[in-house]
Amino acid sequence: MKAFRIAAAGTLAGTAVLALSVPAFAHVSVQPEGTAAKGGYAVVDFKVPNERDNASTTKLEVSFPTDHPLASAMPEAMDGWKIEVTKSKLDKPIELHGEKISEAVSKITWTADGKGVEPGYFQKFPVSIGQLPEDTDELAFKAIQTYSNKEVVRWIEVPQEGQEEPENPAPVLALSAAEEGHHGSSSADKASDSDDAEAAAAKTEAAEPADSSDTTARVLGVVGIVVGALGVAYGVLAGRRRTDA
């Protein structure tokens, strides 16, 4: 009986260790290439791992946030994938570079026209997005992953602060603090830079003739010295010939 209890305890301990050692399943995620600063633009990668051993990922649908719409979302062209960008009317227009935007990208769909993401591999789906909002610390993108065997996995559960990660978490993009001049120079800055460039060019043009004249004067001075030296040498030689004569 004692031996049986020891064996049972050992079995339970081994099971516990095995359970702790099982890695968490990978899921669709989103990360910026560099930084994703509030108020700026960024290129983000939706990373899609294949979690199946007998099927490939053949379709990815990413829904864009409606509470913080993005006026610009441009996917990168990818070999082996057909890309469809869906836009929707906004309930409230947003302003971008002084213009009112009444629609925004609501979804991007990638459909494989080849093998897709095969077992044992992952794929990155890059998208250039902006202008990023300044009144939130993160953006949630709900994603739907479809396999070649028709299985569909919905990564749509938005993680909540203070709670455990849900079983099928939605990709969440963390936004960093706004950078100075985050979305490029203003018109005034560009005009100032242009004025400075023109002033520098004018100074360069004004300096060039002076440099050229100075160089010419130096060359003529050297030539004069050489000619004078030759003249003196000629005079000395002529005097010696007369004396010898």
SEZA-506730 format. One line per field, with one value per residue (C-alpha): x, y, z; chain. Coordinates in nm, 4 decimals. Layout:
SEZA-506730
east = X, ...
north = Y, ...
up = Z, ...
mol = A, ...
//
This chain:
SEZA-506730
east = 0.0000, 0.2837, 0.4574, 0.1330, 0.0907, 0.4480, 0.3948, 0.0653, 0.2252, 0.5075, 0.2599, 0.0675, 0.3895, 0.5000, 0.1632, 0.1880, 0.5352, 0.4127, 0.1174, 0.3442, 0.5871, 0.3232, 0.3764, 0.0910, -0.0584, 0.0583, -0.1995, -0.2347, -0.0524, 0.0456, 0.3748, 0.5142, 0.8269, 1.0058, 0.7640, 0.3951, 0.3761, 0.0519, -0.0393, 0.2080, 0.2287, 0.3671, 0.4178, 0.2780, 0.3073, 0.0221, 0.2048, 0.0101, 0.1493, 0.0114, -0.1026, -0.2188, -0.0164, -0.2492, -0.3746, -0.2444, -0.3676, -0.5309, -0.7139, -0.6743, -0.9330, -0.8371, -1.1048, -0.9904, -1.1092, -1.4262, -1.3840, -1.0536, -1.0804, -0.7657, -0.7932, -0.4978, -0.4248, -0.2127, -0.1126, 0.2149, 0.1901, 0.2666, 0.3441, 0.0977, -0.1779, -0.4755, -0.5477, -0.8816, -0.9243, -1.2757, -1.3741, -1.6805, -1.8543, -1.7735, -2.0464, -1.8370, -1.5869, -1.2279, -0.9733, -0.6430, -0.3935, -0.6660, -0.9111, -1.2328, -1.2320, -1.5754, -1.4656, -1.1909, -1.0567, -1.2760, -1.1194, -0.8320, -0.8583, -0.5670, -0.6602, -0.3949, -0.3773, -0.0984, -0.0055, -0.0699, 0.1000, 0.1980, 0.2324, 0.5456, 0.5645, 0.4391, 0.3749, 0.3910, 0.1312, 0.2639, 0.0327, 0.1160, -0.1355, -0.2062, -0.2710, -0.2613, -0.4946, -0.3595, -0.6324, -0.5687, -0.2777, -0.3669, -0.5654, -0.7396, -0.7673, -1.0016, -0.8744, -1.0239, -0.7912, -0.9163, -0.7445, -0.7423, -0.9623, -1.2309, -1.1573, -1.2049, -1.0375, -1.1687, -0.9096, -1.1644, -1.1552, -1.0089, -0.7860, -0.8984, -0.6588, -0.6292, -0.7780, -0.6224, -0.5569, -0.8619, -0.8467, -0.8645, -0.7153, -0.7450, -0.4220, -0.3541, -0.1158, 0.0449, 0.1016, 0.4041, 0.4146, 0.3805, 0.7073, 0.7918, 0.7004, 0.5385, 0.3629, 0.6215, 0.7151, 0.4464, 0.4100, 0.5801, 0.8734, 0.9058, 0.8934, 1.1595, 1.3789, 1.3351, 1.4338, 1.7421, 1.8398, 1.8010, 2.0057, 2.2819, 2.2796, 2.3037, 2.6009, 2.7695, 2.7144, 2.8441, 3.1499, 3.2431, 3.3566, 3.5637, 3.7322, 3.7897, 3.9420, 4.1651, 4.2898, 4.3575, 4.5554, 4.7697, 4.8421, 4.9417, 5.1661, 5.3477, 5.3865, 5.5303, 5.7834, 5.8909, 5.9240, 6.1249, 6.3567, 6.4125, 6.4901, 6.7524, 6.9130, 6.9249, 7.0859, 7.3581, 7.4384, 7.4511, 7.6944, 7.9258, 7.9378, 8.0351, 8.3135, 8.4478, 8.4447
north = 0.0000, 0.2373, 0.1661, 0.2323, 0.5695, 0.6668, 0.5654, 0.7566, 1.0638, 1.0394, 1.0092, 1.3157, 1.5126, 1.4118, 1.5137, 1.8517, 1.9099, 1.8132, 2.0500, 2.3342, 2.2631, 2.2725, 2.6011, 2.8438, 2.8302, 3.1014, 3.3397, 3.6209, 3.9286, 4.2765, 4.4583, 4.7806, 4.7935, 5.0396, 5.2520, 5.3325, 5.6784, 5.8564, 6.1047, 5.9572, 5.6897, 5.3370, 5.0150, 4.7241, 4.3496, 4.1107, 3.7894, 3.4723, 3.1384, 2.8099, 2.6041, 2.3005, 2.0020, 1.8984, 2.2262, 2.5587, 2.9068, 3.0284, 3.3415, 3.6258, 3.8938, 4.1879, 4.4312, 4.7836, 4.9687, 5.1727, 5.3721, 5.5125, 5.4955, 5.5173, 5.7319, 5.5624, 5.1883, 5.0579, 4.6886, 4.5806, 4.3732, 4.0071, 3.7248, 3.4394, 3.6488, 3.8402, 4.1502, 4.3268, 4.6557, 4.7386, 5.0943, 5.2111, 5.5423, 5.7049, 5.8112, 6.1176, 6.2540, 6.2936, 6.5536, 6.4611, 6.7213, 6.9848, 6.7730, 6.6099, 6.2315, 6.0692, 5.7063, 5.4829, 5.1308, 4.8896, 4.5584, 4.4071, 4.0524, 3.8391, 3.5282, 3.2807, 3.1994, 2.9533, 2.7288, 2.9888, 2.9546, 2.5893, 2.3843, 2.4733, 2.8274, 3.1766, 3.4760, 3.8531, 4.0744, 4.4354, 4.7392, 5.1102, 5.2855, 5.6352, 5.8849, 5.7087, 5.8478, 6.0548, 5.9812, 5.6089, 5.3835, 5.0910, 4.9738, 4.6374, 4.4606, 4.1614, 3.8870, 3.5752, 3.2972, 3.0370, 2.7053, 2.4935, 2.2331, 2.5050, 2.5463, 2.9051, 3.0541, 3.3892, 3.6014, 3.8573, 3.8633, 4.1952, 4.1471, 4.3405, 4.4996, 4.3029, 3.9868, 3.6727, 3.6579, 3.5192, 3.1954, 3.3701, 3.7175, 3.9862, 4.1453, 4.4641, 4.7380, 4.9350, 5.3031, 5.4899, 5.8527, 6.1136, 6.2235, 6.5848, 6.6513, 6.3056, 6.3397, 6.5373, 6.9033, 7.1666, 7.4010, 7.6768, 7.4496, 7.3436, 7.7052, 7.7986, 7.5093, 7.6192, 7.9779, 7.8545, 7.6359, 7.9247, 8.1538, 7.8932, 7.8495, 8.2262, 8.2431, 7.9611, 8.1295, 8.4607, 8.2913, 8.1050, 8.4104, 8.5352, 8.1990, 8.1831, 8.5337, 8.4582, 8.1392, 8.3215, 8.5906, 8.3318, 8.1522, 8.4750, 8.5634, 8.2300, 8.2663, 8.6148, 8.4879, 8.2071, 8.4457, 8.6890, 8.4126, 8.3023, 8.6612, 8.6973, 8.3682, 8.4749, 8.8047, 8.6325, 8.3916, 8.6768, 8.8714, 8.5714, 8.5251, 8.8880, 8.8608, 8.5464, 8.7147
up = 0.0000, 0.0914, -0.2376, -0.4250, -0.2524, -0.3373, -0.7008, -0.7185, -0.5682, -0.8186, -1.1041, -0.9887, -0.9506, -1.2985, -1.4420, -1.2704, -1.4105, -1.7576, -1.7304, -1.6251, -1.9071, -2.1834, -2.3718, -2.4230, -2.7695, -3.0045, -3.1412, -3.3936, -3.2637, -3.3826, -3.3328, -3.4811, -3.6927, -3.4690, -3.2673, -3.2843, -3.1297, -3.0562, -3.3268, -3.5737, -3.8400, -3.8147, -4.0039, -3.8051, -3.8615, -3.7946, -3.7045, -3.7850, -3.6638, -3.7920, -3.4922, -3.6888, -3.8055, -4.0863, -4.2359, -4.3672, -4.2863, -4.6055, -4.4936, -4.2447, -4.1737, -3.9529, -3.8379, -3.7574, -3.4448, -3.4823, -3.1622, -3.2928, -3.6735, -3.8843, -4.1955, -4.3599, -4.3757, -4.6620, -4.6727, -4.8279, -5.1447, -5.0753, -5.3151, -5.2858, -5.1263, -5.2602, -5.0505, -5.0159, -4.8298, -4.7061, -4.6172, -4.4261, -4.3657, -4.0341, -3.7933, -3.7191, -3.9755, -3.8610, -3.9634, -4.1255, -4.2463, -4.2470, -4.4482, -4.3312, -4.3749, -4.3915, -4.4376, -4.3036, -4.3455, -4.1486, -4.2538, -4.4496, -4.5815, -4.7023, -4.9008, -5.0124, -5.3819, -5.3121, -5.0199, -4.7490, -4.4106, -4.3903, -4.0681, -3.8734, -4.0139, -3.9447, -4.1681, -4.1134, -4.2790, -4.2858, -4.2913, -4.2841, -4.0579, -3.9297, -3.8062, -3.4695, -3.2014, -2.9149, -2.6600, -2.6016, -2.5047, -2.7280, -3.0278, -3.0540, -3.3902, -3.3997, -3.6292, -3.7863, -3.9022, -4.1507, -4.2266, -4.5407, -4.3654, -4.3202, -3.9489, -3.8281, -3.5196, -3.3962, -3.2177, -3.1012, -2.7211, -2.6054, -2.2984, -1.9911, -1.7438, -1.4216, -1.5740, -1.7148, -2.0859, -2.2667, -2.4603, -2.7973, -2.7404, -3.0058, -3.1318, -2.9325, -3.0469, -2.7628, -2.8427, -2.7129, -2.6021, -2.8749, -3.0295, -3.1029, -3.4646, -3.4708, -3.8074, -3.9981, -4.0095, -4.0200, -4.3133, -4.1170, -4.0330, -4.3969, -4.5111, -4.2558, -4.3673, -4.7288, -4.6441, -4.4579, -4.7523, -4.9964, -4.7720, -4.7478, -5.1255, -5.1733, -4.9361, -5.1247, -5.4598, -5.3235, -5.1799, -5.4954, -5.7036, -5.4088, -5.3714, -5.7446, -5.7551, -5.4603, -5.6218, -5.9496, -5.7696, -5.5967, -5.9240, -6.0954, -5.8000, -5.8214, -6.1976, -6.1497, -5.8985, -6.1310, -6.4269, -6.2147, -6.0984, -6.4564, -6.5554, -6.2816, -6.3788, -6.7425, -6.6474, -6.4417, -6.7237, -6.9782, -6.7572, -6.7233, -7.1005, -7.1525, -6.8933, -7.0513, -7.3862
mol = A, A, A, A, A, A, A, A, A, A, A, A, A, A, A, A, A, A, A, A, A, A, A, A, A, A, A, A, A, A, A, A, A, A, A, A, A, A, A, A, A, A, A, A, A, A, A, A, A, A, A, A, A, A, A, A, A, A, A, A, A, A, A, A, A, A, A, A, A, A, A, A, A, A, A, A, A, A, A, A, A, A, A, A, A, A, A, A, A, A, A, A, A, A, A, A, A, A, A, A, A, A, A, A, A, A, A, A, A, A, A, A, A, A, A, A, A, A, A, A, A, A, A, A, A, A, A, A, A, A, A, A, A, A, A, A, A, A, A, A, A, A, A, A, A, A, A, A, A, A, A, A, A, A, A, A, A, A, A, A, A, A, A, A, A, A, A, A, A, A, A, A, A, A, A, A, A, A, A, A, A, A, A, A, A, A, A, A, A, A, A, A, A, A, A, A, A, A, A, A, A, A, A, A, A, A, A, A, A, A, A, A, A, A, A, A, A, A, A, A, A, A, A, A, A, A, A, A, A, A, A, A, A, A, A, A, A, A, A, A, A, A, A, A, A
//
